[in-house]
């Protein structure tokens, strides 16, 4: 039985990963086009190429991690040795060199590919660790909930603090503009985040333990062959890919939406008892509200799935996401509309908060299914596919938004006045595009075969199989 400190320690790892990932998802596209100075079309190519490489490298990392042998286990040593490169690459990624146009483009491609490679090197072993900390499917969901809870705490912190940190460093550097401002301000803000993430990954290494001992019984080619024959893996891969594509499209669009559709200087007043608080309605606040709303979603994921099953909750969450995403298109650009927008953000993010731990827990079930069905201990390979789906979704989502912005004539110049066509295009990217992608994800999950009853039977058979092999 896992200890409370181990669950906390496991959560710290995704807190670190998510702090980086949220910056990549929410602010990196805006940084490249509006601060670093890349053209929209080239930024789209950058996101597509680097994240496709990143996704393709995930299974390779999974195979390598599955075959690692050390006194710390298979997956934990990667957390120890990759944490410092992870932090350093994050700082390089948000560094703007004093190069010409070609030199800056090369720098962007090299540093982004390097960052994503290191991200794979630490995140795939971290995700795979879930499969060997416990045998129990329900406890895996508990670990997933802790993981996602801390992931959203990290996201809440970094998204709420990012714009204020950039503004602070802008002022400290004497920048003439408030936001987005001086490129060095973005670099300094990333140094702060990277230092925190380094410590979190080291704590994950220290506090976790690998309990389940599994040994690959076949060669790499046979592992890959069995994976390609694994029908539940293919189905869940499609569902998670489009779920992450939906999230990537939303996150990439939000900074552009607030800069060009809502604009600067909008304030909202919140009445709390007899006090009135006025706050600026910015993308940072919008992200912050969303991350806060993710937390109750994560918290109710376990009791909901224990009552109704993982597949049922996954499907109903996607069904509800379709109209909620589409509703953003009809929200007026008024004070009442902004409050409605915040309410929609809360509802959408509660549902994504439910879905996120389910995805990781369902991949753990697929790992057990593969070991039982094909007699392969390929936990790292299977978990790397989840990371691959996340990155493919992010790649196509971010690239598509960049290219669609270019198509509708979005102007990346500071304080530019956008055309009505560009404004309408951004509104579509914020609403109907994620709604349509949610429908595609739902079509996949409807045919997912690993129900609660089937997993109970698989876990019982697998426990007997492991006892016969002397692994427990």
Phi, psi and omega per residue, in radians:
X1 nan 2.235 -3.097
X2 -1.276 2.572 -3.140
X3 -1.496 2.858 3.108
X4 -1.103 -0.709 -3.132
X5 -1.124 -0.556 3.116
X6 -1.213 -0.670 3.099
X7 -1.138 -0.713 3.086
X8 -1.110 -0.798 -3.133
X9 -1.065 -0.700 3.105
X10 -1.137 -0.658 3.111
X11 -1.111 -0.593 3.132
X12 -1.007 -0.597 -3.101
X13 -1.112 -0.774 3.134
X14 -1.366 -0.352 2.990
X15 -1.067 -0.765 3.113
X16 -1.169 -0.854 -3.128
X17 -1.040 -0.738 -3.071
X18 -1.232 -0.554 3.090
X19 -1.068 -0.768 3.065
X20 -1.168 -0.821 -3.034
X21 -1.103 -0.662 3.133
X22 -1.174 -0.642 3.057
X23 -1.114 -0.769 3.113
X24 -1.056 -0.773 -3.046
X25 -1.303 -0.740 -2.985
X26 -1.564 -0.649 -2.956
X27 -2.102 -0.345 -3.081
X28 -1.124 -0.760 3.077
X29 -1.017 -0.771 3.121
X30 -1.116 -0.694 3.111
X31 -1.050 -0.839 -3.080
X32 -1.119 -0.658 -3.062
X33 -1.541 -0.642 -2.998
X34 -1.848 -0.197 3.120
X35 -2.105 -0.958 -3.124
X36 -1.192 -0.639 3.037
X37 1.774 0.394 3.086
X38 -1.409 2.491 2.997
X39 -1.102 2.643 -3.110
X40 -0.986 -0.775 -3.106
X41 -1.084 -0.755 3.139
X42 -1.197 -0.643 3.087
X43 -1.075 -0.676 3.085
X44 -1.082 -0.754 3.089
X45 -1.103 -0.724 3.125
X46 -0.999 -0.858 -3.114
X47 -1.155 -0.675 -3.123
X48 -1.176 -0.866 -3.065
X49 -1.153 -0.850 -3.052
X50 -1.174 -0.698 -3.091
X51 -1.361 -0.469 3.020
X52 -1.167 -0.767 3.052
X53 -1.034 -0.760 -3.128
X54 -1.060 -0.758 3.136
X55 -1.159 -0.731 -3.132
X56 -1.136 -0.575 -3.122
X57 -1.288 -0.326 -3.099
X58 -1.045 -0.884 3.107
X59 -1.057 -0.610 3.089
X60 -1.078 -0.714 3.107
X61 -1.184 -0.638 3.103
X62 -1.098 -0.745 3.093
X63 -1.086 -0.759 3.134
X64 -1.107 -0.771 -3.126
X65 -1.142 -0.681 3.123
X66 -1.046 -0.464 -3.062
X67 -1.853 0.224 3.094
X68 -1.362 2.411 3.078
X69 -2.230 2.173 3.099
X70 -2.757 2.948 3.112
X71 -1.222 -0.220 3.100
X72 -1.703 -0.037 -3.117
X73 1.884 -2.872 -3.118
X74 -1.451 -0.776 -2.889
X75 -1.870 -0.534 -3.083
X76 -1.097 -0.650 -3.117
X77 -1.052 -0.500 3.115
X78 -1.146 -0.555 3.092
X79 -1.148 -0.643 -3.117
X80 -1.228 -0.834 -2.965
X81 -1.541 -0.276 -3.128
X82 -1.768 -0.100 -3.043
X83 -1.160 -0.726 -3.141
X84 -1.213 -0.829 3.052
X85 -1.003 -0.610 3.098
X86 -1.019 -0.842 -3.122
X87 -1.161 -0.769 -3.103
X88 -1.129 -0.716 -3.137
X89 -1.155 -0.575 3.084
X90 -1.075 -0.700 3.121
X91 -1.167 -0.758 3.127
X92 -1.082 -0.613 -3.085
X93 -1.079 -0.662 -3.118
X94 -1.776 0.486 3.030
X95 -1.738 2.297 3.110
X96 -1.838 1.828 -3.101
X97 -1.328 2.765 3.118
X98 -1.536 1.122 -3.139
X99 -1.945 2.996 2.996
X100 -1.306 -3.106 -3.077
X101 -1.034 -0.779 -3.141
X102 -1.186 -0.764 -3.141
X103 -1.076 -0.697 3.118
X104 -1.178 -0.655 3.106
X105 -1.108 -0.764 3.103
X106 -1.084 -0.776 3.122
X107 -1.017 -0.761 -3.122
X108 -1.085 -0.798 -3.127
X109 -1.141 -0.789 -3.076
X110 -1.155 -0.848 -3.084
X111 -1.207 -0.597 3.133
X112 -1.237 -0.749 3.091
X113 -1.095 -0.730 3.109
X114 -1.093 -0.770 -3.133
X115 -1.079 -0.783 -3.111
X116 -1.194 -0.552 3.077
X117 -1.163 -0.787 3.102
X118 -1.162 -0.661 3.097
X119 -1.019 -0.751 3.077
X120 -1.085 -0.732 -3.078
X121 -1.101 -0.410 3.118
X122 -1.870 -0.553 -3.012
X123 -1.420 -0.616 3.103
X124 -1.129 -0.852 3.042
X125 -1.055 -0.648 3.121
X126 -1.086 -0.821 3.122
X127 -1.120 -0.676 -3.132
X128 -1.161 -0.452 3.134
X129 -0.983 -0.548 3.133
X130 -1.028 -0.604 -3.083
X131 -1.276 -0.243 -3.080
X132 -2.117 0.126 3.094
X133 -1.553 -0.361 3.128
X134 -2.770 2.688 3.069
X135 -1.585 -0.388 -2.975
X136 -1.353 2.224 -3.108
X137 -1.121 -0.680 3.132
X138 -1.168 -0.718 3.131
X139 -1.171 -0.511 3.047
X140 -1.108 -0.656 3.073
X141 -1.156 -0.633 3.084
X142 -1.103 -0.823 3.086
X143 -1.034 -0.726 3.119
X144 -1.093 -0.653 3.130
X145 -1.172 -0.736 3.056
X146 -1.068 -0.762 3.138
X147 -1.019 -0.857 -3.080
X148 -1.273 -0.554 3.070
X149 -1.040 -0.845 -3.137
X150 -1.239 -0.531 3.056
X151 -1.059 -0.748 -3.134
X152 -1.297 -0.542 3.023
X153 -1.082 -0.799 3.096
X154 -1.080 -0.740 3.111
X155 -1.114 -0.731 3.116
X156 -1.017 -0.788 -3.117
X157 -1.148 -0.877 -3.002
X158 -1.258 -0.646 -3.139
X159 -1.283 -0.584 3.080
X160 -1.273 -0.550 -3.049
X161 -1.638 -0.301 -2.947
X162 -1.095 -0.979 -3.139
X163 -1.069 -0.786 3.064
X164 -1.022 -0.663 3.109
X165 -1.142 -0.765 3.123
X166 -1.080 -0.743 3.113
X167 -1.127 -0.694 3.124
X168 -1.077 -0.852 -3.123
X169 -1.204 -0.538 3.024
X170 -1.030 -0.816 3.126
X171 -1.129 -0.747 -3.124
X172 -1.095 -0.600 3.135
X173 -1.471 -0.107 -3.140
X174 1.320 0.544 -3.129
X175 -1.173 2.528 -3.139
X176 -1.318 -0.367 -3.139
X177 -2.005 2.649 -3.076
X178 -1.413 -0.892 -3.092
X179 -2.736 2.309 0.123
X180 -1.336 -0.428 2.937
X181 1.311 -2.524 -2.998
X182 -1.307 2.229 3.124
X183 -0.986 -0.599 -3.135
X184 -1.132 -0.464 3.105
X185 -1.104 -0.645 3.084
X186 -1.163 -0.694 3.123
X187 -1.129 -0.794 -3.115
X188 -1.130 -0.677 3.090
X189 -1.084 -0.659 -3.141
X190 -1.214 -0.555 3.089
X191 -1.057 -0.729 3.122
X192 -1.091 -0.841 -3.121
X193 -1.110 -0.740 -3.103
X194 -1.093 -0.674 3.131
X195 -1.120 -0.711 3.106
X196 -1.122 -0.770 -3.112
X197 -1.140 -0.621 3.079
X198 -1.013 -0.815 -3.128
X199 -1.163 -0.662 -3.121
X200 -1.133 -0.742 3.125
X201 -1.163 -0.641 3.081
X202 -1.124 -0.644 3.090
X203 -1.182 -0.637 3.077
X204 -1.063 -0.776 3.095
X205 -1.023 -0.764 -3.051
X206 -1.268 -0.551 -2.967
X207 -1.705 -0.232 -3.067
X208 -1.728 2.938 -3.109
X209 -2.580 2.439 3.041
X210 -1.641 2.001 -3.085
X211 -1.730 -0.686 -3.075
X212 -1.508 2.121 -3.133
X213 -1.708 1.963 3.102
X214 -2.145 2.526 -3.125
X215 -2.231 2.216 3.071
X216 -1.001 2.191 -3.090
X217 -1.751 -0.058 -3.090
X218 -2.320 2.976 3.118
X219 -1.365 2.916 -3.097
X220 -0.993 -0.750 -3.119
X221 -1.048 -0.683 3.121
X222 -1.221 -0.631 3.040
X223 -1.013 -0.829 -3.130
X224 -1.137 -0.714 3.133
X225 -1.071 -0.792 3.128
X226 -1.142 -0.600 3.112
X227 -1.121 -0.751 -3.126
X228 -1.188 -0.384 3.094
X229 -1.526 -0.096 -3.032
X230 -1.460 1.647 -3.070
X231 -1.061 -0.782 3.104
X232 -1.025 -0.599 3.103
X233 -1.098 -0.799 3.141
X234 -1.069 -0.749 -3.101
X235 -1.153 -0.843 -3.139
X236 -1.156 -0.601 3.093
X237 -1.010 -0.767 3.128
X238 -1.148 -0.748 -3.136
X239 -1.098 -0.779 -3.107
X240 -1.241 -0.651 3.126
X241 -1.018 -0.833 -3.099
X242 -1.310 -0.518 3.030
X243 -1.093 -0.771 3.117
X244 -1.246 -0.543 3.038
X245 -1.082 -0.707 3.089
X246 -1.077 -0.841 3.137
X247 -1.087 -0.718 -3.123
X248 -1.115 -0.727 3.134
X249 -1.096 -0.744 3.133
X250 -1.135 -0.876 -3.065
X251 -1.119 -0.671 -3.141
X252 -1.172 -0.620 -3.061
X253 -1.344 -0.562 -2.970
X254 -0.960 -0.871 3.139
X255 -1.049 -0.665 3.087
X256 -1.166 -0.668 3.137
X257 -1.072 -0.797 -3.106
X258 -1.277 -0.583 -3.135
X259 -1.253 -0.687 -2.962
X260 -1.899 -0.573 -3.100
X261 -1.578 -0.885 3.129
X262 -1.446 -0.752 3.102
X263 1.515 3.101 -3.105
X264 -1.552 2.753 2.991
X265 1.462 0.150 3.096
X266 -1.441 2.273 3.136
X267 -2.167 2.567 3.066
X268 -2.122 2.629 3.135
X269 -1.976 2.249 -3.122
X270 -1.990 2.161 3.108
X271 -1.643 2.109 3.081
X272 -2.138 1.845 -3.013
X273 0.996 -2.042 -3.098
X274 -1.748 0.073 -3.100
X275 -1.804 2.549 3.084
X276 -2.072 2.193 3.134
X277 -1.995 2.254 3.078
X278 -1.831 2.287 -3.130
X279 -2.399 2.612 3.114
X280 -1.269 2.322 3.136
X281 -1.571 1.628 -3.085
X282 -2.084 2.988 3.087
X283 -1.081 -0.565 3.124
X284 -1.088 -0.769 3.094
X285 -1.117 -0.733 -3.139
X286 -1.085 -0.811 3.069
X287 -1.067 -0.748 -3.097
X288 -1.074 -0.784 3.097
X289 -1.055 -0.722 3.133
X290 -1.119 -0.763 -3.139
X291 -1.176 -0.641 3.072
X292 -1.109 -0.686 3.129
X293 -1.213 -0.460 3.085
X294 -1.062 -0.561 -3.005
X295 -1.088 -0.858 3.070
X296 -1.107 -0.518 3.064
X297 -1.080 -0.788 3.083
X298 -1.099 -0.713 -3.082
X299 -1.127 -0.607 -3.105
X300 -1.588 -0.064 -3.100
X301 -1.070 -0.815 -3.099
X302 -1.133 -0.921 3.123
X303 -1.079 -0.608 3.110
X304 -1.138 -0.773 -3.115
X305 -1.249 -0.555 3.073
X306 -1.139 -0.557 -3.113
X307 -1.470 -0.778 -2.974
X308 -1.997 -0.275 -3.113
X309 1.736 2.639 -3.052
X310 -1.154 -0.796 -3.088
X311 -1.089 -0.756 -3.105
X312 -1.098 -0.798 -3.125
X313 -1.174 -0.684 3.105
X314 -1.043 -0.823 -3.089
X315 -1.133 -0.806 -3.106
X316 -1.175 -0.569 3.079
X317 -1.110 -0.749 3.114
X318 -1.161 -0.675 3.116
X319 -1.029 -0.755 -3.132
X320 -1.255 -0.503 -3.132
X321 -1.178 -0.480 -3.086
X322 -1.075 -1.009 3.140
X323 -1.194 -0.551 -3.130
X324 -1.160 -0.720 3.081
X325 -1.165 -0.766 -3.113
X326 -1.092 -0.535 -3.077
X327 -1.102 -0.411 3.125
X328 -1.036 -0.502 -3.115
X329 -1.132 -0.535 -3.028
X330 -1.649 -0.046 -3.128
X331 -1.269 2.180 -3.128
X332 -1.310 2.773 -3.133
X333 -1.522 1.115 -3.133
X334 -2.339 3.016 3.121
X335 -1.067 -0.794 3.084
X336 -1.078 -0.649 3.104
X337 -1.116 -0.637 3.127
X338 -1.161 -0.657 3.071
X339 -1.162 -0.693 3.081
X340 -1.089 -0.662 3.122
X341 -1.108 -0.709 3.102
X342 -1.137 -0.679 3.108
X343 -1.118 -0.774 3.089
X344 -1.065 -0.698 3.105
X345 -1.071 -0.712 3.106
X346 -1.073 -0.836 -3.094
X347 -1.150 -0.767 3.117
X348 -1.058 -0.768 -3.036
X349 -1.345 -0.444 2.973
X350 -1.076 -0.758 -3.127
X351 -1.189 -0.730 3.083
X352 -1.168 -0.506 3.051
X353 -1.152 -0.600 3.051
X354 -1.189 -0.730 -3.015
X355 -1.253 -0.590 -3.008
X356 -1.083 -0.881 3.098
X357 -1.168 -0.518 3.111
X358 -1.065 -0.698 -3.108
X359 -1.032 -0.840 -3.107
X360 -1.180 -0.694 3.124
X361 -1.134 -0.646 3.124
X362 -1.224 -0.560 3.025
X363 -1.174 -0.612 3.054
X364 -1.109 -0.675 3.066
X365 -1.101 -0.704 3.122
X366 -1.133 -0.618 3.067
X367 -1.072 -0.759 3.097
X368 -1.150 -0.707 3.100
X369 -1.050 -0.753 -3.123
X370 -1.146 -0.711 3.133
X371 -1.144 -0.668 3.135
X372 -1.278 -0.770 -3.032
X373 -1.370 -0.726 -3.021
X374 -1.969 -0.057 -3.126
X375 1.007 0.765 3.104
X376 -2.118 2.328 3.065
X377 -1.685 1.305 -3.020
X378 -2.037 0.811 -3.091
X379 -1.011 -0.813 -3.117
X380 -1.093 -0.705 3.135
X381 -1.110 -0.738 -3.125
X382 -1.220 -0.772 3.133
X383 -1.166 -0.541 3.104
X384 -1.136 -0.466 3.111
X385 -1.187 -0.537 3.081
X386 -1.179 -0.718 3.069
X387 -1.138 -0.650 3.109
X388 -1.081 -0.760 3.116
X389 -1.112 -0.708 3.108
X390 -1.052 -0.753 -3.063
X391 -1.351 -0.620 3.022
X392 -1.085 -0.747 3.093
X393 -1.069 -0.773 3.097
X394 -1.133 -0.653 -3.127
X395 -1.108 -0.920 -3.087
X396 -1.258 -0.595 3.119
X397 -1.131 -0.870 -3.128
X398 -1.162 -0.774 -3.129
X399 -1.111 -0.743 -3.130
X400 -1.081 -0.716 3.132
X401 -1.122 -0.747 3.121
X402 -1.031 -0.826 -3.091
X403 -1.215 -0.647 3.116
X404 -1.205 -0.623 3.048
X405 -1.085 -0.749 3.091
X406 -1.109 -0.675 -3.113
X407 -1.100 -0.666 -3.106
X408 -1.554 0.074 3.029
X409 1.471 0.525 3.116
X410 -1.127 2.372 -3.117
X411 -1.800 2.074 -3.077
X412 -1.478 -0.049 -3.129
X413 -1.134 2.552 -3.127
X414 -1.098 2.339 3.131
X415 1.082 0.430 3.133
X416 -1.235 2.535 3.033
X417 -1.599 2.096 -3.052
X418 -1.467 2.633 3.104
X419 -1.296 2.793 3.067
X420 -1.012 -0.607 3.108
X421 -1.119 -0.710 3.130
X422 -1.159 -0.745 3.121
X423 -1.076 -0.788 3.138
X424 -1.114 -0.683 3.105
X425 -1.083 -0.725 3.117
X426 -1.125 -0.692 3.114
X427 -1.101 -0.681 3.078
X428 -1.132 -0.715 3.128
X429 -1.121 -0.461 -3.114
X430 -1.488 -0.233 -2.964
X431 -2.270 -1.310 -3.001
X432 -1.215 -0.562 3.116
X433 -1.101 -0.928 3.094
X434 -1.111 -0.539 3.100
X435 -1.109 -0.773 -3.134
X436 -1.141 -0.692 -3.140
X437 -1.150 -0.611 3.102
X438 -1.067 -0.639 3.119
X439 -1.100 -0.733 -3.129
X440 -1.130 -0.737 3.092
X441 -1.052 -0.714 3.126
X442 -1.065 -0.701 3.141
X443 -1.041 -0.652 3.104
X444 -1.189 -0.842 -3.008
X445 -1.201 -0.390 3.133
X446 -1.131 -0.442 -3.120
X447 -1.844 0.192 3.120
X448 -1.175 2.223 -2.945
X449 -1.633 -0.237 -3.009
X450 -1.503 1.451 3.117
X451 -1.369 3.017 3.138
X452 -1.043 -0.785 -3.121
X453 -1.109 -0.718 -3.127
X454 -1.178 -0.653 -3.139
X455 -1.201 -0.560 3.080
X456 -1.084 -0.766 3.129
X457 -1.145 -0.727 3.140
X458 -1.116 -0.766 -3.120
X459 -1.129 -0.665 3.096
X460 -1.128 -0.786 3.131
X461 -1.156 -0.652 -3.111
X462 -1.214 -0.650 3.101
X463 -1.081 -0.750 3.098
X464 -1.142 -0.668 3.128
X465 -1.109 -0.734 3.137
X466 -1.189 -0.674 3.101
X467 -1.108 -0.684 3.119
X468 -1.169 -0.546 3.127
X469 -1.503 -0.069 3.123
X470 1.282 0.496 -3.097
X471 -1.724 -0.057 3.103
X472 -2.264 nan nan
